[in-house]
Amino acid sequence: MESSKRNVVHIIAGGVGGTAGAVLTCPLEVVKTRLQSSSAGSFGQLCVSQAHLHLPWQTSVMQIHMCSTCNSNLAVSGQISTSTVIQHGTKGTANVFLCLRHILNTEGIKGLFKGIGPNLVGVFPSRAIYFGTYAKSKRTLNEVMTPDTHLVHLCSAVTAGVSAATCTNPIWLVKTRLQLDQKTEGGLTCRECVHRIYKQNGILGFYKGLTASYYGVSETVLHLVVYEALKAHLMQKTNHERSRSSSSSDVEATDFLKYMLAGGISKCFATTLAYPHEVARTRLREEGTKYRAFFQTLSLVLQEEGFRGLYRGLTTQLIRQIPNTAVVMATYEAVVYGLSRLFEENSHL
C-alpha cells in the first residue's frame, strides 16, 4: 500500500476509534471533570440535597463509621441519606454513581452529556492527528533504528502526543468549561464560552493547561509502549497456537478482543502513574482560577488538599478510561485492518 494511503487509513481509524469511545463514556467524563476541579467539595455538597436512597451496598460503610464514631444521629436501616454518605467521604464506585445520580436528578440526561459537542469536535481530529502521527513516526523511525523497539514506540508516542495536544488544546479548554457549568437552565453555550475566554485572555487564553498537557504526554508514552508490548506478546502467542493447530493465520474476531484487553491494561497502568497531571490540567482550565502554572498548581493542591487531592477523581477516571481505551484501540485496529484490505483489493482491480 502507498505511504499516503497508509496515512489516510490511520487518520480515519484514529478518528473513528476516538469518537466511539467518547460517546460511550461521556457521562463518566463529566463526573471525572467535576471531581477533579477545585469546586469538587461544593459539588459533593450539592449531592447532599438529594432524597434518601436505598443503597444496600453502602450499609457496611456506614455501620463501620457508626462503630468508630458512635454517632447517634446515623441510623442505618437500609435507608441511607446521600448527605451522610458525601459528608463522611464515599469512596470508589459508590461516589461515582452518587455523582451520576445527582447530575441526572438536577440537570437531566443532558447534564450527563455536557460538553459532548466540543468533545466530539475535539476527539476526532485529536485522535486522527494522534494515531496518524504515531503511525507515520513509527514507520520513519523503523527505517533508521532497530525496528519496533521500545525506543521507537517511545519516540513516536512523544511526537504524536505533543502534536495532538498543541492542535486541539482550545477545544478541550472549551469542553472543560462547559462541563464545569452546573446551571440547569440558561447554561453556558459553546459560543458564549468561546467569547468569554477570548474577552478575558485573548488568543493565549485558549492554550491554558497546554503545559500540563505536555507533561501528560508521559501517560501517552507509557500507554503506547506497554500496549505495543502486550499486543506483540498476545499476537505472538496467538500465531504460535494457530501454527500448531494448522488453522488460518488471518485476523479473527477474538484478536480484537485481545486488542481491547491490551488497551485496557496498558491504560490502567499509565493513568494511575500519570494522573496528577490530569488534576493540574483541569484546575488550570477553570475560569477565574488561582492556579497559574503546572508545578505551582501541583504544589498548591498538595498543600491545601494533601496527597489525596492529586488523585481526586482517579476511580472515575479509571472506570471511564479502561473501557474507553479498550473500545478506542479495538475500533482503531479493526478500522485499520478493514481499510487496509479494502485498499489492497481495489489496487488489484
N, C-alpha and C positions, 0 to 999 in steps of 0.2 A: 504494500500500500504506500502511496506517495506521502511524503512528510506533511504536506499541507492538509491532506485528508485525515491523517492521524491526529493532527492538532484539533481539527474540527470535531472529530469523534470524542476526544477527551473534554473539550469545552462543553459540548452538548450534554455528555454524560454527567459531568460535574454539576451543571445547572439543574438537570432533571433530578439527580440524586438529592441535592441540597433542598430543592423545592418540596420533594416528597417528605423528607424528614422534618422540615419546618412546619408544614401544615399539620402533621400528625402530633407534634409535640408543642404546639404554640401555647396551650393553657399552662403547661409547666414552665415555659419560658417566662410568662407573665409573673407567675408566683416567684420564680427564681430572682427576677429583676427587683421585685419589691422587697424580698428578703435580704438582698444584697445592699440595698440603698440605706442611707443614713437614717431614713424615717421608718426603718423596719420595725422599730419598737412601737411607734404610734400605729403602724399598720397592724401589728399584733393586737394592740389595744382596741382597734376598731372591731376586731373579731369578737371582743368580749360582749358586745351588744347583742350578739345572736342569742336566739332562744336556746333552752336546754336541749341537749342532744342525747339520743340513745346510742351511746358508743361503748359497747361492751369491751372493746379492745383497750380502753383507757382505764378500766376499773382497777386493774392491778397497779397501775402507775399511781392513781390517787390513793389507793389503800396504803401503799408504801409511804406516800407523803403524809398521810394521816398518822401512821405509826411513828414517823420520825419527828413530826412537829406537834402532835397532839392537838391539832386544830379542830376544835369542836364545831366550827362553822361548816366544815366539809361533811357532806352527807352522801356517801357513796351507796346508792341504792339502785344502780343500773341507769340512773338519770343524772348525767354529769353536765355541769354548766361549762359552756365554752369559755367563759370568762375565767373560771378557775383554772382550766387547762392552760390557757395562754399565760395567765399570771404566774403560774408556777413552773412554766417552761416545758412546753410539749416538745418532744424530740422526734427525730426521724420522720417516717412517712405520716405519722399522726398529724404533725404540724403542717405538712404539705396538703393533706386532704382537708384540714380545717380551713386553710387559706383558700383552697379551691372552692369550698362551700361558701365561705364568706363572700368571695367575689361574685359567685353565681347568684347568691341571695340579694346582694346590694347593687350589683351592676348588670345582672342578667348575663345571658350567654355571650353577648357582645364583649363584656368585660374580660372574658377568658381569651378573647382573640384581639385584644387591644394591641395595636402595632403590627398586626398581621400584614397590612398593606405595605408599609415600608420594609417589613421583614421579608416578604416575598420579592419586593423590588430589589432588596439588597442581597438576598440569598442566591438568586440565580446568577447574577454577574459575579458575586463573590466566589461562589463555588466553581463557576466556569473559569474564572481567572486562576483560581487556586489549583484546580486539577489540571487545567491546560498548561499552566506554567510548570507545575510539578513534573508532568509527563515530558514536556519539552526539555526541561533542565536535566531530567534523568537520562534521556536519550543522548543529549550533548555530552554529559559527564561520563557516560558509559564508553564513549569513544576515546576519551583522553585519560581515563582512570580505569582501575580494575572494575569490570562491570558488576553492577548490582551488589556492591558492598554497603555496609552501614554508613560509610563516609559519603558515598554517592547519594543515598537516601537522605542523609542529614543535610547536605548542602542544597539539594533540590527542595527539601521542605522549607528551609530558611528562605530561599528565593521566592517560593510560592507564597509563603505566609506574609512576608513583607509586601509583596506586590498586591495581594488581595486586601490587606489591611489599609494600605495607603489609598487605594482606589475607592473603597467602599465605606470609609470611616464616617463621612457625612450622613449616609443612610442609617447607619447603626446609632448615631447620635440622636437623630430624629425618632427612631424606633424606641430608644430607651426613654426619652422624654414623654412620648405618648403612653408608654406602659406605666410610667410612674404617676400619670394623671389619674386621679381616683374620683373625678366628678361623674355623677350618674346622668346628669342632664347638662346639655351645652358644654360637653367636654372639649378638650383641646383638639382641634383638627390638624391634619398634616400641614396644611397651608399656613395656618396660624403659628404653628410650631416653627416652621422654617423662617417665617417673617420675624418672629421674636428672637430667634438665635442670631439672625443677621443684624437686627437692630441693636442688639446688646453687645455683640462681639465682632461683627463683620465676618468676612470670609474665614478668618482663622478660627472663629467660634465653632465652625463645623468640624474642626480637627481636634477638639478636646478629647482627651483619652487616647489619642493616637500613640503616644509614648508607651502607655500601658499595653496597647495592642501589640506594639513591637516586642515588649517583654513577653507577651503572651505567645509569641512565635515559639518559645521554648516548649509550650504544650503541643503545638503543631509538630515540632520536630520529634518529641517523644512518641506522640501518637503514630506518626507515619513510620518511624524506624521500627517500633515494636510491631505495628501492623504488617509491614513487609516481611519481618522475620517470622511472625506467626503464620502468615499466608504461605510463605515458601515452605515452612515445615509441614503444614497441613496438606498442601498440594503434593509435596514430595511423598508423603505417606500415602496419599490417595493414589497417586500414579503407580507407586510400588505395589499396592494392593490390586490395582487393575491389571498390572502386568503379570502378576501371579495367577490371577483368575482368567487371564486372556480376554478380558472384557474390553469394550470400546474405550479409547483414550479421549473421546470427545467430552466436552463440558456437559455436566449433568446438573439437574436442579439442586441436588444436595451440595454441589460445590458452592453455590451462592449462599447456602445456609452456613457453610464454613467461613465464607467471607463475612457474614453477619457476626459470627462468633469472634473472629479475629478483630473485627472492628469494635465490637463492644468491649472486649477485654483490654485492648490497647487504649481505648478512650478512657476507661475507668482508671487505669494506671496513670495516664498523662494528666487527666483532670485533677485527680487527688493531689499530685505533686505540685502542679502549677496554679492551683485555684486562687490564692491570694491576689493574683493579678486581675482576676475577674472582678473581685470586690473593689479593688482600686479603680478599675476602669469604669465601673458603674458609678462610683462616687464622683469621679472626675467629670462625668457627663451630666450630673444632676444640675438643675437650674438653681442659681443663687448659692452655689456651694462654697464651703470654706476650704475645700480641697483644691490645691493649686498644681502640685506636681506628683509624679508617681511615688517616689520614695517618701515624700512628705505625707502623702495620703496613707501609706502603709504604716508609717511611724505614728501618725495621729490615731488611726484605728486601733493599733496595738496599745497605745497609751490610754485611750478612753474606754475601749471595749475589751481589751485583753486579747489573748491568742485566739479565743473562740470567735472574735469579731472578724478575723481574717478568713474564717471558714464558714461564716454565716451563709446559709442557703446551699451548702455543699450537697446535702442529701437530695434537695430538689434538683440541683444541677446533675447529679449522678443519675437520678431517676429519669431525667429528661435526656441527658447526653448519651447514655448507654443505648437505649432503643433508637434514638435519633441517628447516632453514628452507625449503628448496625444497619438501619434502613438506608442511610446515605451510601455506605460502602457497597452493600449488596446491589442497590439500584445502579450505582455508578459502574460496577463491574459488569452487570447484566447489560446495560446500555452500550458499554464499550464492546462487549462481545457481539451483541446484536448488530450494531452499526458496522463493525469491522467485517463481519460476514457478509453484510449487505453490500458494502463497497467492493469486497473481493468478488462476489458473484456477478456484480454489474460489470466489473472490469474484464470478465471472461466472455461477456456477451458480444 
